[in-house]
Amino acid sequence: MSIFSYPDRGPWGRSSWRGNCTGHIYKELLTRLQPRFFVDPMMGSGTSIEVAKDLGIEAVGLDLHQGFNVLRDSIVRAVGKHADLVLSHPPYGGMVLYSGHVWGSEPHPDDLSHCMDDDDFHTKLQIALFNQRGATAGGGYYGTIISDWRRNGQYSSYQAECIARMPQDELAAVLIKAQHNCMSDNKRYGKMKLPLILHEYVILWQKPKSIQSRLSLLRSVAKQQQARLTGAWISIVRSVMSELGNRASLEDLYHAVEKNADPEKLKRNINWRAKVRQVLNQNRQWFEPVTRGVWELAAD
């Protein structure tokens, strides 16, 4: 079963700590995975650690409000050894502001609930997940519990971005957990075409046992991100060429790409026209030259 629903949060942790995750999901995961040593680097009020100790599992909890900074401090150095499971439930999107609100008198610059925007959050969470991976023993699991967010008509798929930024060949499971007793339950909303988000995801990755595989993290992630970027460019050029009647000059392609792309991204990549030419020249299964400076979509 990959869908879980627990209406009550159980006796673990503090109910007054906003954003608390039900202890039953930790009990489910810990019972299934049976780690000998478990670490939660963003433990909040300590729900996960209390569950682990009830199950007789050695566990260590860390958190920014106790002085541990997952963006700057090594998890494995803080706990002294690698863990069989390193699972986090990070604050995200400013849904609940922690430093300066739930704890402390001032916002902390490395608090994930105080990120500047989604891009800032995605980068910081990737740093945290790399830290978690580094603290995981070969063959062990690392992961996160996270939701998506919709505000002002904008939908942010945090779980999709997590998966895209981590090693594809290590993804082990994506579980769905229903959310109950949310603050949004007490709010009144106008007529909505789409339903409220009432679920979170539990994303688990398994770290390879092979030393060689463990050392190739940077190469693996860089390779998949490059493939993702290349694929996106192929899709963009095919799309605009299709709109232009399946055949177009380079100048017409440049104009169409410029019209359809994010202007800020084009400003940051002054060589985007060269990228268009590279896509055409290196993907002859999709594009064929007609005459100098004119291309068309390749026949099926």
URBEL-V676106 format. One record per residue. N is the residue number from 1. RES is the residue in one letter. SS is DSSP state (2 for helix, 1 for strand, 0 for the rest). OMEGA is omega in radians with two decimals (* if undefined). BURIAL is I if it has 16 or more other ideal C-beta (glycine too) atoms within 10 Angstrom, else O. Layout:
[[N | RES | SS | OMEGA | BURIAL] [N | RES | SS | OMEGA | BURIAL]]
This chain:
[[1 | M | 0 | -3.11 | O] [2 | S | 0 | 3.10 | O] [3 | I | 1 | -3.07 | O] [4 | F | 1 | 3.12 | I] [5 | S | 0 | 3.14 | O] [6 | Y | 0 | -3.09 | I] [7 | P | 0 | 3.12 | O] [8 | D | 0 | -3.06 | O] [9 | R | 0 | 3.14 | I] [10 | G | 0 | -3.06 | I] [11 | P | 0 | -3.00 | O] [12 | W | 0 | 3.08 | I] [13 | G | 0 | -3.12 | I] [14 | R | 0 | -3.13 | O] [15 | S | 0 | -3.13 | O] [16 | S | 0 | -3.12 | O] [17 | W | 0 | -3.07 | O] [18 | R | 0 | 3.11 | I] [19 | G | 0 | 3.13 | I] [20 | N | 0 | 3.07 | I] [21 | C | 0 | 3.10 | I] [22 | T | 0 | 3.12 | I] [23 | G | 2 | -3.10 | I] [24 | H | 2 | 3.12 | I] [25 | I | 2 | 3.07 | I] [26 | Y | 2 | 3.12 | I] [27 | K | 2 | 3.12 | I] [28 | E | 2 | -3.09 | I] [29 | L | 2 | -3.12 | I] [30 | L | 2 | 3.10 | I] [31 | T | 2 | -3.13 | O] [32 | R | 2 | -3.03 | O] [33 | L | 2 | 3.09 | I] [34 | Q | 0 | 3.08 | O] [35 | P | 0 | 3.02 | I] [36 | R | 0 | -3.14 | O] [37 | F | 1 | -3.06 | I] [38 | F | 1 | 3.10 | I] [39 | V | 1 | 3.00 | I] [40 | D | 1 | -3.08 | I] [41 | P | 0 | 3.08 | I] [42 | M | 0 | -2.89 | I] [43 | M | 0 | -3.14 | I] [44 | G | 0 | -3.12 | I] [45 | S | 0 | 3.03 | I] [46 | G | 0 | -3.13 | I] [47 | T | 2 | -3.06 | I] [48 | S | 2 | -3.10 | I] [49 | I | 2 | 3.09 | I] [50 | E | 2 | 3.12 | I] [51 | V | 2 | -3.13 | I] [52 | A | 2 | -3.12 | I] [53 | K | 2 | 3.05 | O] [54 | D | 2 | -3.13 | O] [55 | L | 0 | 3.13 | O] [56 | G | 0 | -3.12 | O] [57 | I | 0 | 3.06 | I] [58 | E | 1 | -3.05 | O] [59 | A | 1 | 3.07 | I] [60 | V | 1 | 3.08 | I] [61 | G | 1 | 3.12 | I] [62 | L | 0 | 3.09 | I] [63 | D | 0 | -3.14 | I] [64 | L | 2 | -3.10 | I] [65 | H | 2 | 3.06 | I] [66 | Q | 2 | 3.08 | O] [67 | G | 0 | 3.11 | O] [68 | F | 0 | -3.10 | I] [69 | N | 0 | -3.05 | I] [70 | V | 0 | 3.12 | I] [71 | L | 0 | -3.05 | O] [72 | R | 0 | -3.10 | O] [73 | D | 0 | 3.12 | O] [74 | S | 0 | 3.11 | O] [75 | I | 2 | -3.05 | I] [76 | V | 2 | 3.08 | I] [77 | R | 2 | -3.12 | O] [78 | A | 2 | -3.08 | I] [79 | V | 2 | 3.03 | I] [80 | G | 0 | 3.12 | O] [81 | K | 0 | 3.13 | O] [82 | H | 0 | -3.10 | I] [83 | A | 1 | 3.09 | I] [84 | D | 1 | 3.10 | I] [85 | L | 1 | 3.07 | I] [86 | V | 1 | -3.01 | I] [87 | L | 1 | -3.13 | I] [88 | S | 1 | 3.00 | I] [89 | H | 0 | -2.98 | I] [90 | P | 0 | 2.92 | I] [91 | P | 0 | -3.10 | I] [92 | Y | 0 | 2.98 | I] [93 | G | 0 | -3.12 | I] [94 | G | 0 | 3.09 | I] [95 | M | 0 | 3.04 | O] [96 | V | 0 | 3.10 | O] [97 | L | 0 | -3.05 | O] [98 | Y | 0 | -3.12 | I] [99 | S | 1 | -3.09 | I] [100 | G | 0 | -3.13 | O] [101 | H | 0 | 3.12 | O] [102 | V | 0 | 3.09 | I] [103 | W | 1 | 3.10 | I] [104 | G | 0 | -3.12 | O] [105 | S | 0 | -3.11 | O] [106 | E | 0 | 3.06 | O] [107 | P | 0 | 3.10 | O] [108 | H | 0 | -3.08 | I] [109 | P | 0 | -3.14 | O] [110 | D | 0 | 3.04 | I] [111 | D | 0 | -3.08 | I] [112 | L | 2 | 3.07 | I] [113 | S | 2 | 3.14 | I] [114 | H | 2 | 3.13 | I] [115 | C | 0 | -3.11 | I] [116 | M | 0 | -3.12 | O] [117 | D | 0 | -3.10 | O] [118 | D | 2 | 3.14 | I] [119 | D | 2 | 3.11 | O] [120 | D | 2 | 3.13 | O] [121 | F | 2 | -3.11 | I] [122 | H | 2 | 3.13 | I] [123 | T | 2 | -3.10 | O] [124 | K | 2 | 3.12 | I] [125 | L | 2 | 3.08 | I] [126 | Q | 2 | 3.08 | I] [127 | I | 2 | 3.14 | O] [128 | A | 2 | -3.12 | I] [129 | L | 2 | 3.04 | I] [130 | F | 2 | 3.10 | I] [131 | N | 2 | 3.11 | I] [132 | Q | 2 | 3.13 | I] [133 | R | 2 | -3.13 | I] [134 | G | 2 | -3.14 | I] [135 | A | 0 | -3.09 | I] [136 | T | 1 | 3.10 | I] [137 | A | 1 | 3.07 | I] [138 | G | 1 | -3.09 | O] [139 | G | 1 | 3.12 | O] [140 | G | 1 | -3.07 | I] [141 | Y | 1 | 2.99 | I] [142 | Y | 1 | -3.09 | I] [143 | G | 1 | -3.09 | I] [144 | T | 1 | 3.05 | I] [145 | I | 1 | -3.00 | I] [146 | I | 1 | 3.11 | I] [147 | S | 0 | 2.92 | I] [148 | D | 0 | -3.10 | I] [149 | W | 1 | 3.02 | I] [150 | R | 1 | 3.04 | O] [151 | R | 1 | -3.12 | O] [152 | N | 0 | 3.12 | O] [153 | G | 0 | -3.11 | O] [154 | Q | 1 | 3.13 | O] [155 | Y | 1 | 3.10 | O] [156 | S | 1 | -3.14 | I] [157 | S | 0 | -3.10 | I] [158 | Y | 2 | -3.12 | I] [159 | Q | 2 | 3.13 | I] [160 | A | 2 | -3.14 | O] [161 | E | 2 | 3.07 | I] [162 | C | 2 | -3.09 | I] [163 | I | 2 | -3.11 | O] [164 | A | 2 | -3.05 | O] [165 | R | 2 | -3.11 | I] [166 | M | 0 | -3.07 | I] [167 | P | 0 | -3.09 | I] [168 | Q | 2 | -3.07 | O] [169 | D | 2 | 3.10 | O] [170 | E | 2 | -3.14 | I] [171 | L | 1 | -3.05 | O] [172 | A | 1 | -3.10 | O] [173 | A | 1 | 2.98 | O] [174 | V | 1 | -3.10 | O] [175 | L | 1 | -3.14 | I] [176 | I | 1 | 3.13 | O] [177 | K | 1 | 3.09 | I] [178 | A | 1 | 3.09 | O] [179 | Q | 0 | 3.13 | I] [180 | H | 0 | 3.05 | O] [181 | N | 0 | 3.13 | O] [182 | C | 0 | 3.07 | O] [183 | M | 2 | -3.12 | O] [184 | S | 2 | 3.12 | O] [185 | D | 2 | -3.08 | O] [186 | N | 2 | -3.13 | O] [187 | K | 0 | 3.07 | O] [188 | R | 0 | -3.12 | O] [189 | Y | 0 | 3.04 | O] [190 | G | 0 | -3.13 | O] [191 | K | 0 | -3.11 | O] [192 | M | 0 | 3.08 | O] [193 | K | 0 | -3.08 | O] [194 | L | 0 | -3.07 | O] [195 | P | 0 | 3.04 | O] [196 | L | 0 | 3.08 | O] [197 | I | 0 | -3.09 | O] [198 | L | 0 | 3.10 | O] [199 | H | 1 | 2.99 | O] [200 | E | 1 | 3.08 | I] [201 | Y | 1 | 2.94 | I] [202 | V | 1 | -3.11 | I] [203 | I | 1 | -3.12 | I] [204 | L | 1 | 3.01 | I] [205 | W | 1 | 3.08 | I] [206 | Q | 1 | -3.13 | I] [207 | K | 0 | -3.12 | I] [208 | P | 0 | 3.07 | I] [209 | K | 0 | -3.09 | O] [210 | S | 0 | 3.10 | O] [211 | I | 2 | -3.13 | O] [212 | Q | 2 | 3.13 | O] [213 | S | 2 | -3.11 | O] [214 | R | 2 | -3.11 | O] [215 | L | 2 | -3.02 | O] [216 | S | 0 | -3.08 | O] [217 | L | 2 | -3.08 | I] [218 | L | 2 | -3.14 | O] [219 | R | 2 | -3.11 | O] [220 | S | 2 | -3.11 | I] [221 | V | 2 | 3.13 | I] [222 | A | 2 | -3.13 | O] [223 | K | 2 | -3.12 | O] [224 | Q | 2 | 3.09 | I] [225 | Q | 2 | 3.10 | O] [226 | Q | 2 | 3.10 | O] [227 | A | 2 | 3.12 | O] [228 | R | 2 | 3.14 | O] [229 | L | 2 | 3.12 | O] [230 | T | 2 | 3.12 | O] [231 | G | 2 | 3.13 | O] [232 | A | 2 | 3.12 | O] [233 | W | 2 | 3.10 | I] [234 | I | 2 | -3.13 | I] [235 | S | 2 | -3.14 | O] [236 | I | 2 | -3.09 | I] [237 | V | 2 | 3.09 | I] [238 | R | 2 | -3.10 | I] [239 | S | 2 | -3.10 | O] [240 | V | 2 | 3.10 | I] [241 | M | 2 | 3.08 | I] [242 | S | 2 | 3.11 | O] [243 | E | 2 | -3.13 | O] [244 | L | 0 | 3.08 | I] [245 | G | 0 | 3.09 | O] [246 | N | 0 | 3.08 | O] [247 | R | 1 | -3.11 | O] [248 | A | 1 | 3.02 | I] [249 | S | 1 | 3.10 | O] [250 | L | 2 | -3.13 | O] [251 | E | 2 | 3.11 | O] [252 | D | 2 | 3.10 | I] [253 | L | 2 | 3.11 | I] [254 | Y | 2 | -3.10 | I] [255 | H | 2 | -3.11 | O] [256 | A | 2 | 3.11 | I] [257 | V | 2 | -3.14 | I] [258 | E | 2 | -3.13 | O] [259 | K | 2 | -3.03 | O] [260 | N | 2 | -3.06 | O] [261 | A | 0 | 3.07 | O] [262 | D | 0 | -3.10 | O] [263 | P | 2 | -3.12 | O] [264 | E | 2 | 3.12 | O] [265 | K | 2 | 3.10 | O] [266 | L | 2 | 3.10 | O] [267 | K | 2 | -3.13 | O] [268 | R | 2 | 3.13 | O] [269 | N | 0 | -3.06 | O] [270 | I | 0 | -3.13 | O] [271 | N | 0 | -3.06 | O] [272 | W | 2 | 3.10 | I] [273 | R | 2 | 3.08 | I] [274 | A | 2 | 3.10 | O] [275 | K | 2 | 3.09 | I] [276 | V | 2 | 3.14 | I] [277 | R | 2 | 3.12 | I] [278 | Q | 2 | 3.12 | O] [279 | V | 2 | 3.13 | I] [280 | L | 2 | -3.05 | I] [281 | N | 2 | -3.05 | O] [282 | Q | 2 | -3.10 | O] [283 | N | 0 | -3.08 | O] [284 | R | 0 | 3.03 | O] [285 | Q | 0 | -3.13 | O] [286 | W | 0 | -3.02 | I] [287 | F | 1 | 3.12 | I] [288 | E | 1 | 3.06 | O] [289 | P | 1 | 3.11 | O] [290 | V | 1 | 2.99 | O] [291 | T | 1 | -3.13 | O] [292 | R | 0 | 3.10 | O] [293 | G | 0 | 3.13 | O] [294 | V | 1 | -3.10 | O] [295 | W | 1 | 3.05 | I] [296 | E | 1 | 3.08 | O] [297 | L | 1 | -3.14 | I] [298 | A | 0 | 3.11 | O] [299 | A | 0 | 3.13 | O] [300 | D | 0 | * | O]]
